[in-house]
């Protein structure tokens, strides 16, 4: 009877939820988050009052302070030496059996990343770890107790602004709301907590996926979901971080699947997932492989399984370096198409060979939006564009 129930759950999850549930994982826990409801009472903190309360903290030599030097046990914390890299990424720690998104043995790498260009008042979210993305790089400024996470190359630090939320604010040594406890750079996982708040941990809500904000949740909730631990990644551009057992690796193949809901910019698809419309619907450097008309049944490169007719999938494909010839009287030299794509807008216009734009107002200055209906070559840009993504170009 138990085996039958597990199989039935597996079938229902594929049909209704749109992803494969590994039968080795516990039954989906639904909306259970223990005692936590992050949507209730999450008002912005009164900064002056909050800072005043944090300043009334035990002295450096108190037992409480010594214990808070690490969120592992206090005896272990004193033996872990802090050797700081110049920059690094913060990755959520994973191990076999964590069953994120009901996947038992799929190693997903989720890292902190600025939501935009790492500007003041921006928030962080989790996205696929990518060593090439500057907005995933941070440094650490130690304090008497704990320290501050600083955007690498900018004077912006992560600051607690509400019960659960964080934003980037100007680094300020007098702001205790910027202090986070528990960081270690010794290669082992660590648990991060806001200053003077041992009940909360810095992580994200529920099961990890792209687009989840970096927030506080109850530590006991985070431990329940196996999302409480972080680890150092890509320290100083370290190429020794292993990617071969991870879907972030562009090599190899993945199993084709249509996700429900479909891919979109706020919840982009992984490799071999669909249905996508443009590259912005795909994670990181993956692109949307368009299949329609005569190619509606085309094989999806780098993926295994049977593709659904006329559906488009996210893939990793090396660009075919084809270049459009500028007009004979033009001095414009082609430049590569910019990856990953983003949402261009009048308030945040795209530069040359950046996309996705909808009209000319989404492009900087005199640039225009190069409109197309499918795969093609963008004027003045190198690289074959295989999706419906539109790019800004020099007319």
Phi, psi and omega in degrees: 000319180296319179297318179298319180296319180295316179296320179296319178298320180298315180295314181298319182295325179292319183283315187272312186275335176086010173222164181278126175262120180290126182296347177282347180274152174299161178301143179307136186271004177061227185264011182292119176228039182056237187260011192259138172220097188286351181272358185249130173066024182269065182278152176298140181286146169287107190301318182294315180294321180295314180297322179298318180292326181286332179291338177275061186250150179305152183293167184300330184267002182286156179297324180298314180297317180298320180293328182278000178295338176210151179264000161278183182294154190297329180289322177292322183301321183289341182265358182261111183280144183264109176243107192269128171285164180295316174211166183194172169246154176256116183248141175288129183290135179231148167211163184305130177096001179292335174058041171296133183053034178059032177247117189285315189235018179266116183275105175260138180251112180246127182237154171299141176207141174297146179290334179231239182257023181063061178253166181300141181075003175284157175253167176253154172219170177268130174224168179304130180300132182215113184296343183271350186267118181295331183285004172254009184257132181224164172230174186231132178247105182294147174239183179303316173235125180069212181180187183242141173266120186247138174296127183297124178087000179225153179271057180231132181238155177287127183229136178285125183241352176205184181303322183244337194265152175233150173220163175275126178227164178303132180297133184212117184295342180273352182270102178290340179289353175265353183276132176235134185263145167111357184285136172222146182246036183260011177091355179259155177297153179218158180247124184262137179225146175293153181303130177058038179209080186281355180274341182251150176234148178276113177202238178205175187268126172067214185286137182295138173198167180298137176093000177283129182290149172282113185219178169268139165226166176302135181301320181293331175289315180298320179292327177297321181268359183062042178239012186278338186261140174243169175208161179285140179220141175057041179295122182056031180073030183298119181276001183278349178300126187280130180242355192292337181258024188234144179291348177291339179290129185285345182278168177081189183231160177230168181274130180293138174203145174265123184267147173237123358290168181295167179298143173207173187295330181277337179220069187292158183273155173275180178300133177074011174259152178212178009261129180250161176246319179224173182297333182291346176278359183245149180294140169050236183270002177292152180237157181273114181274113186274133179227112181198163181061236181289343182253018185295340178246019182295146175296141180268115185296137176078010182231152178248162181099182182259125180278143176287133182306133173068015176257149184252143187232152176279132182221165171250117184224131176294136183295140173275113189283079174252139186233136174280144178277123175297164178303149184305328183266012184261141176261009183286123176264136181298144174233157183294149172299138184277129175237148352284162180283164178218178178272107175285149178206164177301327180279341179219067187292156181270153175274181180301134179067019172257152176209172019256127178252158177250325176209179187298332181292346178276358183246150182290143171051236183269004180292154178242162177267118181278106185270136176209164186253002182180203180303145180175185182247135182266130182307127176077008180236143179263148181108135178282126177263118190260003181240190179272008181298135179257139185239153175281141183213168177273115183290000000 
